[in-house]
Amino acid sequence: MKRTITASILVLGVALAGSLYAQKAVPKGNAQGKPQTVCPVLGNEIDKDVHVDYKGKRIYFCCAACIEDFNKAPEKYMEQMRRAGVVLENSPKSPDAHPHRGHGEHRR
């Protein structure tokens, strides 16, 4: 009887610990993140024609002036978007944007 109670307590403890860890590990909201919809500098709605590619990611802005501010401290804005759960698009120049194994796959 004591073994059954001890085993039950142990199983409940492990389940509770796993649940608490999962709550901290996964950001609230969509676990996949959310697409960028606001300018990281001013917080206005983005214009998809105004962007820069930074470290393989495309960052959109509301106006060209915000690009200048972003370029002064890009990591500040990247961290701000990471904390907000924003998942950035891959830059078209990024190898991740066009997943193929090599030039041998291109048709001639």
N, C-alpha and C positions, 0 to 999 in steps of 0.2 A: 504494500500500500504506500509506504514512504517513497519507494522508487517511482511509482506512478505519479505521485504528487511532485516529486523533485523533477522528473522528466517533463511534466506539464509546465512547471514554472520555468524550466530552462527553455523549452520551445517557445513559450510566450515572450520571454525576455529577448530571445534572438529575433523573433518576429517584430517586436516593438523597436529594437535597435535598428533593424533593417528598414523599417518604415520611417524612422526619424532620419536616417542617413539619406534615404531617397528624397525626402522632402527638402533637405538642404542641397543635394546634388543637382536636382532638376529645377531650373528656374520656373517661377510661377507663370502660368499661362501656357502657351504653346511650347512644348518641349523642343520643337524644331526651330523656334525663333520666329521672328516676323520680318517681312521685307521692309526695306527702307522706304518710308513715306514722307519723312520730314527732313529738312536741311539740318545737318549736325551743328551748324554755326548759329543760325537764327531761329531754327525751329519752325520755319514756314514750310508750306507744301513744296515738294521738289519739282523741278523742271527737268525731265529726262534728257533734254538737250544740253544741260549744263552739268558737266561731270569731270572727274579726274579718275585715273587708274592709279591705285596705290597698293603696292605689295600684292599684286594679283587680284585685287578687288576693285570694283567700280563703286565710286562714291558720288551720289547726286547732290546737287545744291539748288537753292532757290534762285540764285543770281551769280554772276561771274565774280562779284566782289567777295563773296564768301569763299571762293576758291583761294584767293589770296590769304585770307585769315586761316584757312585750313592748312595751307602750305607752311605757315609760320610755326605751327605746333600740331602736326598730323596725328601723333600718337595720343595727344590729349583727346581729340575728337574720336579716334578709333576706340579708345577705352570707353568713352562716354556711350558710344553706340553698342559696344559689347555689353556693358552693364544694363543697357536698356533692352537687351535681347534681340537686337537688330542683326539679321543675317544678310550680309552684303552679297550682291551678285558677283560672280567671277568676271574678271576683265576679259574681253575678247582676246587679248594678247596672252592671257594666262594659259598654261598647258592644261589646266583643269577645265577650261571653257570648251575645248574641242577634244574630247576623250578618244583618241585613237593611238594605236601603238607605234606608228612610225610612218615614214613617207612611202614605204612599200605598199601601203593600203590604198594610195591614191591611184585612180585610173588615169590612163594617158590616152 
